[in-house]
Amino acid sequence: MRLVLHRKYRAGITLGRLFLGEQQICFTREPPKACFGTGTLCVEEGVYELEPIHSEEKGWEIGVADKGKISAYPWEEPMVSNCIYPLTCYRADGIPLFTKLAFLKLLERLEREWERGEVVELQIISEGVPYLLESCLEQSYS
């Protein structure tokens, strides 16, 4: 099974939509692309195998190969590099809503595949950077 993350870069954040086939599963939020110089960065474009990971501190998360993870949105903390945060929708002022629910629904959907022994992959596709910063002149996949 392959999930596809279509995302757009912005100066302070990377926004995306996660699809299974043609059905949108959720929206996503990530730190910005490295070239924006914010100190945190998003997972690079590519295809990655997903796997469940668990820790006593954070509970269940979804590992994105050895590149990062998919996790519930950290409301009291800043976003972490190489982490994808699912969410259900946005409030009119841009505040993400139902982030824990979006993560739990995604995890539940993927658990069924893992229980059947399926390999679950994530393909990340990004639109180009909306304006040219000198630090962003490197190839951006479209």
Secondary structure as UniProt FT lines:
FT   STRAND          2..9
FT   STRAND          14..20
FT   TURN            21..22
FT   STRAND          23..30
FT   HELIX           34..36
FT   STRAND          46..55
FT   TURN            56..58
FT   STRAND          59..64
FT   TURN            65..67
FT   STRAND          68..70
FT   TURN            75..76
FT   TURN            81..82
FT   STRAND          83..87
FT   STRAND          89..90
FT   TURN            92..93
FT   STRAND          96..97
FT   HELIX           99..115
FT   TURN            116..117
FT   STRAND          120..126
FT   HELIX           134..136
//
